[in-house]
Amino acid sequence: MRSAASLDQFDMKILVHLQREGRCSNVDLSAAVGLSESPCLARTKRLQETGVIRGYGADVALEKLGSHVIVFSEVTISNHRPHDFRKFETGAGKYDEIVECYNVSGGYDYLLKIVAPDIAHFQALMERLLEDDIGIEKFSSRVVLRRPLEQRGYPLTVIATGKPSWA
């Protein structure tokens, strides 16, 4: 992957726009970022080939599909050898309901984001994870009541420049 220093202002504009409008045409993208179509397409292809752009996907409105719960679970594993971490990660990766998994510092080892149809399903999943014997010592969960703020994409300009958004 290319280093952040090798991305110029046009690359960043392309990335910022595509995070918001992934289905836009190259014509629309080039107009939005201030490049002609051919260089814009070449830059987009380069960003894809180098892995900066990993893919494109739909932003699905879960609430339109029916009832669901989002739960964040803090998980502590029993042992902290490399193969213990791999065992947990492999085991957790078998479940579609676990949509994000972060190995974190602090008072626990992993933060899981779980999406399930209801609390009973979530509880059954956690019981299954414990039965799988993947090294869970304890877990603590928090059910999301509402999501008052959601940003689509990452703060790319802040990351690239190191300048805070409030400056």
N, CA and C of each residue as an Amber inpcrd file, in Angstrom:
protein
   501
   0.8420000  -1.1730000   0.0000000   0.0000000   0.0000000   0.0000000
   0.8860000   1.2340000   0.0000000   0.4610000   2.2520000  -0.6970000
   1.2130000   3.4980000  -0.7690000   1.1260000   4.2170000   0.5700000
   2.1600000   4.9520000   0.8990000   2.1440000   5.7010000   2.1530000
   1.2400000   6.9180000   2.0120000   0.7920000   7.4530000   3.1360000
  -0.0960000   8.6100000   3.1230000   0.5710000   9.7940000   2.4360000
   1.8850000   9.8970000   2.5630000   2.5980000  11.0300000   1.9700000
   2.5080000  11.0270000   0.4530000   2.2450000   9.8680000  -0.1540000
   2.2100000   9.8060000  -1.6120000   0.8370000  10.1540000  -2.1840000
  -0.1270000  10.4290000  -1.3200000  -1.4430000  10.8370000  -1.7860000
  -1.5040000  12.3550000  -1.8220000  -1.8860000  12.9000000  -2.9520000
  -1.9720000  14.3560000  -3.0420000  -3.4080000  14.8160000  -2.7940000
  -3.6350000  16.1220000  -2.9580000  -4.9530000  16.6890000  -2.6550000
  -6.0480000  16.1170000  -3.5480000  -5.7360000  15.7760000  -4.7870000
  -6.7570000  15.2120000  -5.6720000  -7.1100000  13.7800000  -5.2610000
  -6.0960000  13.0090000  -4.8550000  -6.3760000  11.6590000  -4.3540000
  -7.2990000  11.7380000  -3.1430000  -7.0150000  12.6720000  -2.2390000
  -7.8360000  12.8210000  -1.0410000  -9.2570000  13.2530000  -1.4020000
  -9.3930000  14.1600000  -2.3570000 -10.7200000  14.5940000  -2.7870000
 -11.5010000  13.4190000  -3.3870000 -10.8230000  12.5920000  -4.1530000
 -11.4700000  11.4070000  -4.7340000 -11.9570000  10.4890000  -3.6210000
 -11.1040000  10.2270000  -2.6410000 -11.4720000   9.3330000  -1.5410000
 -12.6290000   9.8920000  -0.7240000 -12.5710000  11.1720000  -0.4110000
 -13.6330000  11.8000000   0.3750000 -14.9640000  11.7010000  -0.3780000
 -14.9420000  11.9980000  -1.6660000 -16.1840000  11.9610000  -2.4550000
 -16.7150000  10.5300000  -2.5830000 -15.8360000   9.5840000  -2.8500000
 -16.2880000   8.2030000  -3.0240000 -16.8240000   7.6050000  -1.7290000
 -16.3310000   8.0540000  -0.5760000 -16.9070000   7.5790000   0.6890000
 -18.3670000   7.9700000   0.7980000 -18.7090000   9.1410000   0.2820000
 -20.0940000   9.6260000   0.3670000 -20.9470000   9.1490000  -0.8010000
 -20.3540000   9.0490000  -1.9620000 -21.0880000   8.7350000  -3.1910000
 -20.3540000   7.6550000  -3.9750000 -20.3410000   6.4430000  -3.4550000
 -19.5890000   5.3560000  -4.0670000 -20.0890000   4.9350000  -5.4380000
 -21.3330000   5.2360000  -5.7420000 -21.9030000   4.8360000  -7.0250000
 -21.8280000   5.9350000  -8.0790000 -21.1520000   7.0250000  -7.8020000
 -21.1190000   8.1120000  -8.7750000 -20.3200000   7.6850000 -10.0110000
 -20.6660000   8.2720000 -11.1190000 -19.9430000   7.9880000 -12.3590000
 -18.5980000   8.7060000 -12.3340000 -17.7010000   8.2950000 -13.2040000
 -16.4130000   8.9750000 -13.3160000 -16.6090000  10.4220000 -13.7530000
 -17.6280000  10.6780000 -14.5810000 -17.9220000  12.0470000 -15.0180000
 -18.2830000  12.9050000 -13.8020000 -19.1730000  12.3920000 -12.9530000
 -19.5670000  13.1400000 -11.7530000 -18.3940000  13.2930000 -10.7850000
 -17.6080000  12.2260000 -10.6290000 -16.4620000  12.2680000  -9.7300000
 -15.4410000  13.3020000 -10.2010000 -15.1340000  13.2760000 -11.4710000
 -14.1390000  14.2200000 -11.9910000 -14.6020000  15.6660000 -11.8090000
 -15.8900000  15.9200000 -12.0030000 -16.4210000  17.2740000 -11.8000000
 -16.3470000  17.6610000 -10.3140000 -16.6250000  16.7200000  -9.4470000
 -16.6270000  17.0060000  -8.0050000 -15.2380000  17.3110000  -7.4720000
 -14.2160000  16.6890000  -8.0420000 -12.8600000  16.8760000  -7.5170000
 -12.0180000  17.8550000  -8.3360000 -12.5470000  18.2960000  -9.4690000
 -11.8370000  19.2960000 -10.2650000 -10.7440000  18.7410000 -11.1620000
 -10.9650000  17.5500000 -11.6860000 -10.0240000  16.9440000 -12.6420000
 -10.7670000  16.5920000 -13.9160000 -10.0260000  16.4620000 -15.0050000
 -10.6720000  15.9470000 -16.2130000 -10.8900000  14.4480000 -16.0330000
 -11.7250000  13.8710000 -16.8730000 -12.1840000  12.4920000 -16.6800000
 -11.0680000  11.4480000 -16.7380000 -10.1770000  11.5650000 -17.7090000
  -9.1410000  10.5450000 -17.8680000  -8.1850000  10.4710000 -16.6730000
  -7.6230000  11.5910000 -16.2120000  -6.7540000  11.5240000 -15.0300000
  -7.4980000  11.0820000 -13.7700000  -8.7600000  11.4660000 -13.6710000
  -9.5520000  11.0710000 -12.5110000  -9.7290000   9.5560000 -12.4910000
 -10.0540000   8.9820000 -13.6330000 -10.2150000   7.5290000 -13.7290000
  -8.9010000   6.8160000 -13.4350000  -7.8080000   7.3380000 -13.9520000
  -6.4970000   6.7240000 -13.7070000  -6.1600000   6.7540000 -12.2130000
  -6.4340000   7.8590000 -11.5640000  -6.1650000   7.9630000 -10.1220000
  -7.0440000   6.9950000  -9.3230000  -8.3140000   6.9090000  -9.6900000
  -9.2300000   6.0020000  -8.9890000  -8.7680000   4.5570000  -9.1490000
  -8.3760000   4.1810000 -10.3580000  -7.8810000   2.8160000 -10.5870000
  -6.6130000   2.5510000  -9.7820000  -5.7180000   3.5430000  -9.7090000
  -4.4930000   3.3810000  -8.9200000  -4.8130000   3.2030000  -7.4410000
  -5.7790000   3.9640000  -6.9410000  -6.1870000   3.8360000  -5.5360000
  -6.7840000   2.4570000  -5.2640000  -7.4660000   1.8920000  -6.2490000
  -8.0140000   0.5430000  -6.1130000  -6.8940000  -0.4980000  -6.1740000
  -6.0070000  -0.3590000  -7.1420000  -4.9220000  -1.3320000  -7.3290000
  -3.9590000  -1.3710000  -6.1500000  -3.7430000  -0.2360000  -5.5100000
  -2.8220000  -0.1950000  -4.3700000  -3.4990000  -0.5790000  -3.0620000
  -4.8170000  -0.8160000  -3.1040000  -5.5320000  -1.2560000  -1.9140000
  -6.0190000  -0.1410000  -1.0180000  -5.8170000   1.1100000  -1.4130000
  -6.3450000   2.2180000  -0.6180000  -7.8770000   2.1560000  -0.6430000
  -8.4380000   1.9090000  -1.8220000  -9.8730000   1.6410000  -1.9390000
 -10.0170000   0.1310000  -1.9430000 -10.6320000  -0.4100000  -0.8820000
 -10.7820000  -1.8650000  -0.7540000 -11.9980000  -2.3930000  -1.4920000
 -12.9930000  -1.5600000  -1.6920000 -14.2000000  -2.0230000  -2.3550000
 -15.3180000  -1.0130000  -2.2040000 -16.4760000  -1.3890000  -2.7120000
 -17.6560000  -0.5370000  -2.6810000 -18.8070000  -1.3730000  -2.1270000
 -19.6940000  -0.7430000  -1.4120000 -20.8190000  -1.4840000  -0.8640000
 -22.0050000  -0.5840000  -0.6140000 -23.1430000  -1.2140000  -0.3910000
 -24.3780000  -0.4870000  -0.1140000 -24.4470000  -0.1180000   1.3610000
 -25.0000000   1.0260000   1.6420000 -25.2620000   1.4660000   3.0140000
 -26.7010000   1.0480000   3.3190000 -26.8590000  -0.0960000   3.9700000
 -28.1700000  -0.7000000   4.1920000 -28.8250000  -0.1070000   5.4350000
 -30.0830000   0.2720000   5.3250000 -30.8660000   0.7940000   6.4470000
 -31.4980000  -0.3940000   7.1670000 -30.8490000  -0.8690000   8.2280000
 -31.3310000  -2.0480000   8.9530000 -32.7650000  -1.8830000   9.4440000
 -33.1190000  -0.6750000   9.8530000 -34.4650000  -0.4450000  10.3780000
 -35.5530000  -0.7280000   9.3350000 -35.2070000  -0.6640000   8.0620000
 -36.1690000  -0.9650000   6.9940000 -36.3550000  -2.4710000   6.8070000
 -35.4360000  -3.2560000   7.3440000 -35.5010000  -4.7080000   7.1820000
 -36.2300000  -5.3940000   8.3180000 -36.4570000  -4.6810000   9.3920000
 -37.1710000  -5.2660000  10.5160000 -36.4610000  -4.9960000  11.8280000
 -36.9790000  -5.5980000  12.8590000 -36.4690000  -5.4200000  14.2020000
 -35.0560000  -5.9840000  14.3250000 -34.2130000  -5.2910000  15.0850000
 -32.8470000  -5.7550000  15.3280000 -32.2800000  -5.0340000  16.5490000
 -31.2210000  -5.5930000  17.0830000 -30.4930000  -4.9380000  18.1660000
 -29.0180000  -4.8750000  17.7820000 -28.3730000  -3.8220000  18.2470000
 -26.9300000  -3.6870000  18.1100000 -26.3730000  -3.7190000  19.5200000
 -25.3790000  -4.5630000  19.7270000 -24.8020000  -4.7400000  21.0570000
 -23.2850000  -4.6280000  20.9540000 -22.6820000  -3.9110000  21.8870000
 -21.2350000  -3.8830000  22.0030000 -20.8640000  -4.7600000  23.1910000
 -19.9990000  -5.7220000  22.9560000 -19.5630000  -6.6170000  24.0310000
 -18.0740000  -6.4710000  24.2580000 -17.7150000  -6.2640000  25.5120000
 -16.3140000  -6.2170000  25.9210000 -15.9490000  -7.6290000  26.3680000
 -14.9180000  -8.1910000  25.7660000 -14.5350000  -9.5770000  26.0330000
 -13.1100000  -9.6270000  26.5820000 -12.9510000 -10.3640000  27.6670000
 -11.6300000 -10.6460000  28.2250000 -11.3520000 -12.1220000  27.9850000
 -10.1690000 -12.4200000  27.4580000  -9.8110000 -13.8220000  27.2530000
  -8.9130000 -14.2980000  28.3930000  -8.9120000 -15.6100000  28.5960000
  -8.2270000 -16.2060000  29.7510000  -6.7170000 -16.0610000  29.6970000
  -6.1320000 -16.3330000  28.5360000  -4.6800000 -16.3150000  28.3880000
  -4.2950000 -15.3420000  27.2900000  -3.0670000 -14.8870000  27.3270000
  -2.6440000 -13.8460000  26.4000000  -1.4180000 -14.2260000  25.5730000
  -1.3770000 -15.4700000  25.1700000  -0.3250000 -15.8970000  24.2470000
  -0.8440000 -15.6970000  22.8250000   0.0570000 -15.5480000  21.8600000
  -0.3970000 -15.3090000  20.4850000  -1.4320000 -16.3180000  19.9860000
  -1.2460000 -17.5980000  20.3030000  -2.2090000 -18.5780000  19.7950000
  -3.5720000 -18.4560000  20.4870000  -3.6150000 -17.8840000  21.7030000
  -4.8920000 -17.6450000  22.3760000  -5.6860000 -16.5460000  21.6600000
  -4.9720000 -15.5040000  21.2210000  -5.6300000 -14.4400000  20.4630000
  -6.1460000 -14.9870000  19.1330000  -5.3180000 -15.7600000  18.4350000
  -5.7430000 -16.3510000  17.1520000  -6.9440000 -17.2600000  17.3360000
  -6.9450000 -18.0530000  18.4000000  -8.0570000 -18.9670000  18.6710000
  -9.3590000 -18.1850000  18.8610000  -9.3060000 -17.1150000  19.6400000
 -10.5040000 -16.3010000  19.8480000 -10.9630000 -15.6630000  18.5380000
 -10.0280000 -15.0560000  17.8200000 -10.3760000 -14.3540000  16.5820000
 -10.9460000 -15.3010000  15.5410000 -10.3720000 -16.4820000  15.4200000
 -10.8970000 -17.4720000  14.4780000 -12.2960000 -17.9050000  14.8870000
 -12.4780000 -18.1700000  16.1770000 -13.7900000 -18.5890000  16.6650000
 -14.8490000 -17.5180000  16.4920000 -14.5150000 -16.2850000  16.8210000
 -15.4750000 -15.1840000  16.6810000 -15.8030000 -14.9350000  15.2130000
 -14.8450000 -15.1510000  14.3410000 -15.0420000 -14.9150000  12.9100000
 -16.0180000 -15.8630000  12.2440000 -16.4360000 -16.8860000  12.9440000
 -17.3760000 -17.8610000  12.3790000 -18.8280000 -17.3790000  12.4130000
 -19.0740000 -16.2850000  13.1030000 -20.4510000 -15.8350000  13.3010000
 -20.7210000 -14.5400000  12.5450000 -21.7020000 -14.5840000  11.6500000
 -22.0600000 -13.4080000  10.8550000 -22.5720000 -12.2550000  11.7150000
 -23.1440000 -12.5730000  12.8610000 -23.6910000 -11.5330000  13.7340000
 -22.5990000 -10.6270000  14.2980000 -21.3790000 -11.1210000  14.3880000
 -20.2600000 -10.2960000  14.8640000 -19.7430000  -9.5300000  13.6550000
 -20.1420000  -8.2660000  13.5500000 -19.8300000  -7.4840000  12.3560000
 -18.5360000  -6.6960000  12.4720000 -18.0530000  -6.4860000  13.6940000
 -16.7660000  -5.8310000  13.9040000 -16.1400000  -6.4200000  15.1540000
 -14.8170000  -6.5470000  15.1170000 -14.0700000  -7.0810000  16.2570000
 -12.7680000  -6.2940000  16.3570000 -12.5530000  -5.6910000  17.5200000
 -11.3570000  -4.8950000  17.7500000 -10.5710000  -5.4760000  18.9220000
  -9.2850000  -5.6940000  18.7390000  -8.3780000  -6.0430000  19.8330000
  -7.9360000  -4.7060000  20.4210000  -8.2530000  -4.4660000  21.7020000
  -8.0650000  -3.1430000  22.2920000  -7.1730000  -3.1860000  23.5280000
  -6.6900000  -2.0300000  23.9070000  -5.9450000  -1.9050000  25.1610000
  -6.9240000  -1.5310000  26.2580000  -6.5000000  -1.6950000  27.4960000
  -7.3500000  -1.3040000  28.6080000  -7.8100000  -2.4820000  29.4310000
  -9.0000000  -2.3760000  29.9870000  -9.5020000  -3.3490000  30.9400000
 -10.0410000  -4.6390000  30.3540000 -10.1050000  -4.7570000  29.0560000
 -10.5480000  -5.9810000  28.4010000  -9.7610000  -6.1370000  27.1150000
  -9.9350000  -7.2710000  26.4390000  -9.0930000  -7.5850000  25.2810000
  -9.7360000  -7.2640000  23.9330000 -11.0500000  -7.4590000  23.8360000
 -11.7440000  -7.2690000  22.5580000 -13.0200000  -6.4800000  22.7520000
 -13.3430000  -5.6900000  21.7450000 -14.6380000  -5.0290000  21.6720000
 -15.3200000  -5.5710000  20.4300000 -16.4790000  -6.1820000  20.6230000
 -17.2430000  -6.7540000  19.5250000 -18.4710000  -5.9020000  19.2510000
 -18.7770000  -5.7020000  17.9850000 -20.0430000  -5.0910000  17.5960000
 -20.8820000  -6.2170000  17.0160000 -22.0210000  -6.4400000  17.6300000
 -22.8770000  -7.5630000  17.2670000 -24.2310000  -7.0280000  16.8250000
 -24.7410000  -7.5430000  15.7090000 -26.0690000  -7.1930000  15.2240000
 -26.8880000  -8.4740000  15.1870000 -28.0200000  -8.4530000  15.8770000
 -28.8770000  -9.6380000  15.9740000 -30.3370000  -9.2180000  15.8280000
 -31.2030000 -10.1760000  15.5040000 -32.6280000  -9.8380000  15.3570000
 -33.2870000  -9.3890000  16.6570000 -32.8020000  -9.9250000  17.8010000
 -33.3840000  -9.5630000  19.0880000 -32.4260000  -9.9630000  20.2060000
 -32.7850000  -9.6100000  21.4330000 -31.9330000  -9.8950000  22.5880000
 -31.7690000 -11.3990000  22.7970000 -32.8320000 -12.1590000  22.5950000
 -32.7410000 -13.6140000  22.7810000 -31.7060000 -14.2130000  21.8260000
 -31.6760000 -13.7470000  20.5990000 -30.6960000 -14.2230000  19.6210000
 -29.2860000 -13.8410000  20.0620000 -29.1220000 -12.6070000  20.5170000
 -27.8190000 -12.1640000  21.0180000 -27.3790000 -13.0400000  22.1830000
 -28.2840000 -13.2930000  23.1330000 -27.9410000 -14.1020000  24.2910000
 -27.5500000 -15.5160000  23.8720000 -28.2670000 -16.0870000  22.9160000
 -27.9340000 -17.4250000  22.4150000 -26.5570000 -17.4270000  21.7520000
 -26.2370000 -16.3600000  21.0370000 -24.9170000 -16.2430000  20.4110000
 -23.8210000 -16.2230000  21.4680000 -24.0010000 -15.4270000  22.5130000
 -22.9830000 -15.3540000  23.5590000 -22.8250000 -16.7000000  24.2660000
 -23.9260000 -17.3970000  24.5000000 -23.8390000 -18.7290000  25.1010000
 -23.0870000 -19.6890000  24.1820000 -23.3230000 -19.5680000  22.8980000
 -22.6280000 -20.4120000  21.9180000 -21.1310000 -20.1140000  21.9090000
 -20.7730000 -18.8360000  21.9780000 -19.3510000 -18.4600000  22.0290000
 -18.6800000 -19.0470000  23.2680000 -19.3740000 -19.0230000  24.3930000
 -18.8170000 -19.6200000  25.6100000 -18.6790000 -21.1340000  25.4600000
 -19.6500000 -21.7850000  24.8490000 -19.5980000 -23.2320000  24.6220000
 -18.4870000 -23.6210000  23.6500000 -18.1790000 -22.7230000  22.7210000
 -17.1380000 -23.0060000  21.7180000 -15.7540000 -23.1040000  22.3400000
 -15.6060000 -22.6820000  23.5740000 -14.3320000 -22.7590000  24.2790000
 -13.2090000 -22.0940000  23.4830000 -13.4350000 -20.8080000  23.1710000
 -12.4260000 -20.0530000  22.4120000 -11.6300000 -19.1130000  23.3150000
 -11.7060000 -19.3610000  24.6230000 -10.8610000 -18.6300000  25.5560000
 -11.5110000 -17.4720000  26.2610000 -12.8290000 -17.3250000  26.1710000
 -13.4880000 -16.2000000  26.8390000 -13.5010000 -16.4360000  28.3490000
 -12.9200000 -15.4940000  29.0770000 -12.9550000 -15.5390000  30.5400000
 -14.2120000 -14.8510000  31.0560000 -14.4890000 -13.6670000  30.4970000
 -15.6910000 -12.9340000  30.8840000 -16.0480000 -11.9520000  29.7770000
 -17.2930000 -11.5140000  29.8150000 -17.7260000 -10.4890000  28.8720000
 -18.7590000  -9.5970000  29.5340000 -18.8590000  -8.3870000  29.0250000
 -19.8290000  -7.4150000  29.4910000 -20.4130000  -6.7600000  28.2500000
 -21.7270000  -6.6060000  28.2300000 -22.3750000  -6.1140000  27.0090000
 -23.2160000  -4.8780000  27.2520000 -23.3250000  -4.0820000  26.2010000
 -24.1380000  -2.8780000  26.2240000 -25.0240000  -2.8590000  24.9890000
 -26.3130000  -2.7750000  25.2010000 -27.2820000  -2.7200000  24.1110000
 -27.4310000  -1.2690000  23.6670000 -27.3430000  -1.0450000  22.3760000
 -27.5040000   0.3010000  21.8320000 -28.9910000   0.6580000  21.8600000
 -29.3130000   1.7830000  22.4650000 -30.6950000   2.2490000  22.5300000
 -31.0550000   3.0860000  21.3130000 -30.1270000   3.9280000  20.8900000
 -30.3100000   4.7290000  19.6790000 -28.9380000   5.2150000  19.2260000
 -28.8580000   5.6730000  18.0060000 -27.6060000   6.1680000  17.4550000
 -27.8310000   7.6080000  16.9960000 -27.5500000   8.5790000  17.8800000
 -27.8350000   9.9770000  17.5470000 -26.8710000  10.5840000  16.5290000
 -25.7350000   9.9550000  16.2980000 -24.7710000  10.4650000  15.3300000
 -24.1470000   9.3030000  14.5880000 -24.0960000   9.4430000  13.2950000
 -23.4180000   8.4310000  12.4750000 -22.7250000   9.1470000  11.3290000
 -21.4320000   8.9820000  11.2550000 -20.6540000   9.5420000  10.1550000
 -20.4470000   8.4430000   9.1220000 -20.6510000   8.7620000   7.8850000
 -20.3400000   7.8050000   6.8280000 -18.9000000   8.0180000   6.4120000
 -18.0990000   7.0010000   6.5260000 -16.7040000   7.0960000   6.1340000
 -15.8160000   7.5730000   7.2710000 -14.5720000   7.7830000   6.9260000
 -13.5460000   8.1790000   7.8840000 -13.1830000   9.6520000   7.7020000
 -12.6220000  10.2970000   8.7270000 -12.1890000  11.6950000   8.6040000
 -10.8530000  11.7700000   7.8530000 -10.8860000  11.5290000   6.5690000
  -9.6620000  11.3870000   5.7700000  -8.7960000  12.6310000   5.7790000
  -9.3920000  13.7790000   5.6640000  -8.6060000  15.0150000   5.6380000
  -7.8850000  15.2150000   6.9660000  -8.5510000  14.9170000   8.0650000
  -7.9320000  15.0420000   9.3870000  -6.7680000  14.0640000   9.5110000
  -6.9750000  12.8250000   9.0680000  -5.9180000  11.8130000   9.1520000
  -4.7240000  12.2000000   8.2750000  -5.0080000  12.6670000   7.0800000
  -3.9270000  12.9910000   6.1450000  -3.1180000  14.2070000   6.5790000
  -3.7970000  15.1990000   7.1490000  -3.0900000  16.4460000   7.4910000
  -2.6720000  16.5040000   8.9600000  -3.3570000  15.7230000   9.8050000
  -3.0880000  15.8020000  11.2370000  -3.7120000  17.0190000  11.8820000
  -4.4360000  17.8030000  11.1090000  -5.0690000  19.0090000  11.6410000
  -6.4680000  18.6610000  12.1550000  -6.8120000  19.1380000  13.3370000
  -8.1480000  18.8440000  13.8720000  -9.2400000  19.4850000  13.0290000
 -10.4180000  18.8760000  13.0310000 -11.5330000  19.3870000  12.2420000
 -12.0390000  20.7180000  12.7590000 -11.7540000  21.0200000  14.0200000
 -12.2330000  22.2690000  14.5920000 -11.2640000  23.4310000  14.4000000
 -10.1120000  23.1640000  13.8090000  -9.1140000  24.2410000  13.6400000
  -9.4910000  25.1800000  12.5130000
